[in-house]
Amino acid sequence: MEYIFDTKSLTMSVLVTPSMSNFNGVMHGGELLKMLDQVAYACATRYCGVGVVTLSVESVIFKHPIPIGSFITFLASINYTGRTSCEVGIKVISENIKDKYVTHCNSCYFTMVAVENGKTVPMPQLEPQTPLEKQRYQKALERRKARLNK
């Protein structure tokens, strides 16, 4: 059986364990940020084929606490590419596996820069195909323009 990877997206799931929690019994925000960075790295590296570094993180809003024992899923996609960078959008879904419900906990955007041997290298240009990819590309372009105008 052959499996073809979609190099423009990545799905990763993790069980939230006590070692990831704060004193309130929910996932520590720093742990979530660390995982978000790892997901952004994996998604961008898979897409461009070289290592990447984090340039910026935008719109990290902790909408809902994530209790210990939750199953969290990161849905990541390459939304936009520049000359040497790309935007990775990540949506975090928390699943209560006992009571069988899901919650959208977080969405954010990472800008990742392609680096090889300590120098930036060109990022393969994204060519959005589907209506969703085109919408994500346009929204990412708007975010980029807003950042550059600040």
N, C-alpha and C positions, 0 to 999 in steps of 0.2 A: 504494500500500500504506500502510495506516495502522498506526501503532504506538502502543499505549497504555502509558504509564509507570506502574509501580507506585510511587507516591510514598512508600511505607513502607519501601522497600528500595533498595539500590544495590550494584552489583558494579563493581569497578574493578581492572584488571590492569596491571602494570608489569614491565618487564624490569630486573633488578638489574645495574647497570653498574659499572665500576671506580670511577667518581667517587663512588659511594655506599658504598664499602667502607672498612673500617678496616685497620690494619696486618696483620691476620690473614687478609685476603682474603675476609672475609665482610661482609655488610651492617652498617653502623654502626647501633647502637641508636638514636642520635639521628635518623638519616635515617628509620628506620622510624617513630619517634614523630611526626616531622613529617608523614609520609604518612598516618598514622592520623588525625591532627588534620584534615588536608585531607579525608579520606574522611568523617569525622564531620560536618564542616562541610557538605559537599556533600549528604550524606544528610538532615541536619536541615533545611537550607535548601530542598531539594526538597520536603520534607514540609510545612513551614509557610509557605513562600512569602516569607519575609523573611530578612534576614541573622541569623546566630547567632554567639554567642561561646562559648568553652569555659569552663565553670564548674569541672569536675573530671574527672579520669581515674582509673579504678579498675581494679585487677587486671591491670596490664601485666606479664606474665611472659614473658620471652624463653625459650621452651621449647627451641628448636633454632636453631642458626646458619643463616643464609641465604647460601649461597655466591654469588659473582659468577656471572652467567649464568643464575641461577634466574629463573623467571617467577613473580611473586607476585600472588595474587588476594585482594582484600579483599571480604569478604561482609558488608555492613552492613545493619542493620535498625533501625527505630524500635521499641523494646520497650515504652516507657511514656511517657506525657505527664502533666505536672503543669499548673499554671496558666500558667506562662510558660516552662517548660523541658521537655526530653525526654531520655530515655536512648537513646543509640545503641549497640547492641552490634555489635562488629566481630570477625570471625574471619579470620585470615590463613593462607592456604594457599600453601606454596612448592612449585613444580613444577620438578623436575629435567628439563629438556626433552631432554637427551641420553639419560639412562638411563630416562626415562619412569616416574617415580614422584613421588608427592606426599607432603607432610608438613604436618601442622597445626602451625604455628610459634607462634601467638599468638592469644589472645582477650582482649578488654578491653571496657570500658564507659565511654563519654564522656557527661557531662551537658552539654547544650548549652542556652543560654538565647536566646530570640527577642528581637532588639533592632531597633528602628527609630528613626532620628533620635536615637540615644543613650539611648533609654528602652526598658525591657522592655515587651513587648507579649504579649497572650494567644497561647498555643500551641493550634492546633486539637486537640481531644481525640481520642485514639486509641480506636477501637472495634475491638478484636481480633475477628476472624471465625473463623479456622481454629484447629484444636487447637494448632498450633505457635505461632501468635500469642498465644493465650490462655496457653500455658505460659510464653512469654517475658515477657508482661505480669506474670504472677504472680511470677516470679523477680525481675523488676526491682522490683516493689513490695516484695518481701522485702529486697532490697539497700537500697532507699531507707529502709525502716524501720530497718534495722540501722545505717545512717549517722546517722540522726536520733537514735538511742538512744545513740550514743557520747558 
